[in-house]
Amino acid sequence: MKWWKHVAALELRKILAYRSDFWVTFLGQILIQILVARAFWQMIYDSQGVTTMKGYTLEMMNLNYLIIPIGTRILTGENIGFLAREVYDGTFTRYLLYPLSVFQYKTITYLTYSMFYVFQLILIYCLFRTFISSSPFMLADVGNLISGVLFFFVAAAVYGMMAILIEMISLWADNIWSLAVMLRFFVSFFGGGFIPLTFLPAWAQETLLWTPFPYLISLPVRTIMGLSNFAEVSKGVLILFIWILFFWGVVKMMLKKGSIDIRVLEYETLPKTLCLFPAFFVL
């Protein structure tokens, strides 16, 4: 049963419902971020009197900050609250009647958003390399782009697991917004979304290798820019798959516990609710 195709098609129709508003907002944010980043790093390079810092030229730094905002959107998928809203609205229990689990459904919808942003990343990168970059767009760059995009997609699966884990806390907590924002901040800061990780101290870089963060943003971006080799990419993908299995196990346990709690809550409150009906008639 190709149920995932129907779910993905439904989500794409939602994404494309307001195309003009989406593209204006998206391109506006990208333009502002790249202009601010370019002015900031231009000042740093000029003040230091250098053309290269930690292996990055100014043009490479510009490309780095052009890829990062789109790459972050690939990771974040449906954005904050994609599951918690349904829990708070009371519509989460509908998944108990679906022919597929909430985990399967939400994973497909999440990755559909990520795939949509992947196409945008390919478009923006090709435009930069064709019209702005001083170096020619060669066949090796196409290979790096494909490898980096696939890397980003695997990273989106890991981030999606982490996001679902945070969102599932809404089954027991009243507000998970701050936790979701904290997750996004940690991924951006420790993943190289703010500054390249090569600018961090050596001990910090070695410590982060034990976490999933550097493989979510930094390594995919470096892969697209041609700054990583095959061994680094292979190791990074393997580590991400290990983290996928870990978070998948935790999410499955939380979903099972949450579903049981929902059913218990329904059965416990139903008799009490029925007892209120005579009172309404009396009133």
CORPE-V550945 format. One record per backbone hydrogen bond with DSSP energy under -1.0 kcal/mol. CO is the residue of the C=O (numbers start at 1). NH is the residue of the N-H. If there is no record, write none. Layout:
<<CO:NH> <CO:NH>>
This chain:
<<1:3> <3:7> <4:8> <5:9> <6:10> <7:11> <8:12> <9:13> <10:14> <11:15> <12:16> <18:22> <19:23> <20:24> <21:25> <22:26> <23:27> <24:28> <25:29> <26:30> <27:31> <28:32> <29:33> <30:34> <31:35> <32:36> <33:37> <34:38> <35:39> <36:40> <37:41> <38:42> <39:43> <40:44> <41:45> <42:46> <43:47> <44:48> <45:49> <45:50> <53:56> <56:53> <57:61> <58:62> <59:63> <60:64> <61:65> <63:67> <64:68> <67:71> <68:72> <69:73> <70:74> <71:75> <72:76> <73:77> <76:79> <79:82> <81:85> <83:87> <84:88> <85:89> <86:91> <86:92> <91:94> <92:95> <93:96> <94:97> <101:105> <102:106> <103:107> <104:108> <105:109> <106:110> <107:111> <108:112> <109:113> <110:114> <111:115> <112:116> <113:117> <114:118> <115:119> <116:120> <117:121> <118:122> <119:123> <120:124> <121:125> <122:126> <123:127> <124:128> <125:129> <126:130> <127:131> <128:132> <128:133> <138:142> <139:143> <140:144> <141:145> <142:146> <143:147> <144:148> <145:149> <146:150> <147:151> <148:152> <149:153> <150:154> <151:155> <152:156> <153:157> <154:158> <155:159> <156:160> <157:161> <158:162> <159:163> <160:164> <161:165> <162:166> <163:167> <164:168> <166:169> <167:170> <168:171> <169:172> <169:173> <176:180> <177:181> <178:182> <179:183> <180:184> <181:185> <182:186> <183:187> <184:188> <185:189> <186:190> <187:191> <188:193> <188:194> <191:218> <196:199> <197:200> <201:205> <202:206> <203:207> <204:208> <207:210> <208:211> <213:216> <214:219> <217:221> <218:222> <219:223> <220:224> <221:225> <222:227> <229:233> <230:234> <231:235> <232:236> <233:237> <234:238> <235:239> <236:240> <237:241> <238:242> <239:243> <240:244> <241:245> <242:246> <243:247> <244:248> <245:249> <246:250> <247:251> <248:252> <249:253> <250:254> <251:255> <252:256> <253:257> <254:258> <255:259> <256:260> <257:261> <258:262> <259:263> <260:264> <261:265> <262:266> <263:267> <264:268> <265:269> <266:270> <269:273> <270:274> <271:275> <273:276> <274:277> <276:280> <277:281> <278:282> <279:283>>
